[in-house]
Amino acid sequence: MTVSLEVAEGVGTLRLDRPPMNALDIATQDRLKELAEEATRRDDVRAVVIYGGERVFAAGADIKEMQNMDHAGMVLRARALQDSFTAVARIPKPVVAAVTGYALGGGCELALCADYRIAADNAKLGQPEILLGLIPGAGGTQRLARLVGPSRAKDLIFTGRQVRAEEALAIGLVDRVVPAAEVYEQAHAWAAGLAKGPAIALRAAKESVDTGLETDIDTGLAVERNWFAGLFATEDRERGMRSFVEEGPGKAKFR
């Protein structure tokens, strides 16, 4: 299998495994969607790490496969391509990308689907589709602009240039840069810490932020308001407040 889902300590690792560069061919895209939906359903998965291995995250689409596709073929495939990435973006749990080596094209777009990105100090990210006479087609024109702003997104998309980890951190494309040997360990630790948190509240927070980015502020506030009130019906809210009053902040143990 080109993608696997391994679960330990409440953390599901979506592992890309298509040597040598984890090129995202159609079979890999479809498998990614299948496992993202599985991670969404499974109660034992409380947070998710996306990982491509020690050497490379994902160097993009399978160009040889795409070269043989004509306009009609891509019209039929483009929605499925986007749907596979959207399935990752819509996992209603905290998701962190552990980025090593190259994250280019579809690889960068996959990292954009995470809530948080930890990159190796030797990582390189970019959207080089323009160099093929194309534009990003798996969400890059939308998610990148929302993350780093339209001007920086256009610079990366127009030029197709790659950015090193330090620049990616400076423009907000990644959130933390660590030694290459520590990328997965730190990503797993981030996810494992959240896996112990209040699952419904985390889902509410993620949906409220994501919905707010996609709509007007009044609609976003309505989503926030409804989730906020609804959480008062949860056992986790009761536990959290009782623990705060009796023991002080940060000591609640959630189910």
N, C-alpha and C positions, 0 to 999 in steps of 0.2 A: 504493500500500500504506500502511496506517495504522501499521505497525511495520516497521522495517528492521533488518538486521544488517550493520554495516560493520566490517571487520577491518583493523587496522593495528598493526604492532609487537607482535603477540601479544595485542592487546586487541580484543575484540569489543564494539562499541557497539550496544546495543539502543535504537533511537531511535523514540520515539513521535511520530507526525506526523499528527494529526487536528485541524486548526484548527477553532475558535479556542482551545479549552481542553483538547484531548486527552481528550475524554470517552471512557470505555472501554466502547464498545458490544460486542455479541456478536462481531462480525467482528474487532474489535481484540483481544478476549480470546483468540479462537481463533488469531489470527496470533501473538500473544505466546507462546502455548504452543508453537506450531510452531517459532518461532525460538529459544526457550529450549532446546528439545530439540536443535535444530541446533547451538547453541553448546556444548551438552554433548558432542555427538559429535565436533566438529571439533578435530583436533589443533593447528591453527594458532590456535585461541582458547585462550589460557592464563589470561585473566582477562576480566571483563565489566563494562562501565559501562551503567547504565540512565539514560537521559536523555530529557527531554521538550522540549528546546530552550531558548532564552534566556529566554523569557517565562513559561512554565508547565510544571510537571512533568506533572500530570494532575489535573483538577478533579473526578474521580469518575466514577461510572457515567453512562450515557446515560439520564437520568430519563424523557425522552419515550418511549424504547423500553421501559423498564421499566413505565411507567404502563399500557401496553396488555396487560401480562401478568397472568394470573389465578393462583390458587393452583396449579392443575394444571400450568400452564406453568412456573412457577418450581420446582416439585418436580422437573421434568425438567431444568431448566437449572442449578440450584444447584450440583450436583456438577461440571459442566463449568466453571462460574465458578471454583470453588475450585481445580480441577485446573490451570487456566491459570496461576494465581498460584503454586501449589505447584511447577509445572515450573520457575519462576524460582528459587524458594527452594532447589530441589534441584539446581541447576547445581553440579557438584562442583568448582568452581573459585572463586577469590575474586570476589565481586560487590560493586560499589559503586554506590549511587544518587547521582546528581548532581541535587539538588533545587533548582529555581528556581521562584519564584512560588508558586502553589497546589499543594499535595499533599493533597487532601481525599478522604474516602471511599475509593473504590477506589484513588485515587492514593496516599493514605497507606499503604494496605494493600500496594501494590506496593513502596513504599520499604521497608516492613518486611521484605520478602522478601530484601533485600540483606544482606550481611555488615557493611557499613559505609555510613554516610550522610553526605555532605557537602552542606550546605545554604547557599543564598545568604542574605545578611543581610536580604533582603526576603521570605524564604520564610514561608509560613503552612501549618501542617499541622493535620489534625484528622479526626475521625470523626463527621460530622454526620448520620448515618443516622437517629438518634433523632428529628430534626426532621421526618422523613418518616413517622414511625410505624414505623420499622424498626430493625434492629441491623446492624452490619457483617456481611457475608456472604462475604467473600473472605479470611477468616483474621484479621480485625482483633481479634476478641474473644480469640483465642489468641496471636497473635504480639505484639500490643501489650502484653498482660499479662506475657508472658515477658520483654519488653525493658525496660519501665519499672516493673514491679510491678503487682499487682492494684489497689491503691488509686488510683494515678495513672491506670491504664487505665480504671477505672470512672468516674473524674471526667470524663475526655475523652469516653467513650462515653455516659454518662448525660446530660451537658450538651450534647454536640454542639459545644462551643466550639472555636474555632480558636486555636492557639498560635503565637506568633511565633518566629523562629529562636532568639532568646536563651533563651526559656523551654524550647524544644525541646531545646536544648543542656544546660540545667541539669537537666532530668529524664531525660536519656539517650535521648531520642527521635531525636536526631541526634548525630553524633560530632565534627563540625567545622563552624564557620560562617565563611564567607569572603565577600569582595565578590562581588556577582552576576556580574560579568564574568569571574571566575576559577573559577567552579564546575566547569565541564566540564574545564578545563585541569588543575585540581588532582585531580579524580576520575580523569582519564586517567593522570596521573602516578602516582597511588597504584596503579592497576591495572597500569601498565606496569612498575613496580618489582617487583611480585609475579609478573608474567608471566615474569620472568627467573629465578624461584626454582625449587625442586625440585617439579615438578608433582604427583608422587605423594604426597610428604610434605604438601603443601598440601591435597590432597584428604583425606588421613588426618586432618589437624588439623581440617578443617571437619566431617567426618563424626563425629569423636569428640566435638566440642563440641555439635553439633546433636543427636546421639543422647543424650548425657548430659542435655540439657535436657528430653528427652521421656520419660525412664525413670528407674529408681532408680539410685543411685550404684554398686551392685555391677555392674549391667549396663553402665553407662557405663565403669567401670574395665576391664571385660573387653574392651570395644570398643577402648579405648585400648591395652591390653596387646597385643592381637592386631595392631593396626596398628603399634605401636612395634617389636615383634619382626619383623614382616613387612618393614619398611623396611630391615632389615639385608640383605635380598636385592637391593636396588636399586643401580644404578650411581651414582645421585645421592648416596646415603649414603656410598659409597666415596670419591667425589670430594670431598664435603664434609669428611670426616674427614681425608683426605690433605692437602687444602689447609690445613686448620686446623693440622695438625702442621708442615707445611713452610713455610707463609706467614703464619700467624696467622689470627685470626677475620675473617669477612666478605668473603673474597676468592675463594671458590669460584665457578666458572662451571658452571652446571648445564645438562644437555641436556633 
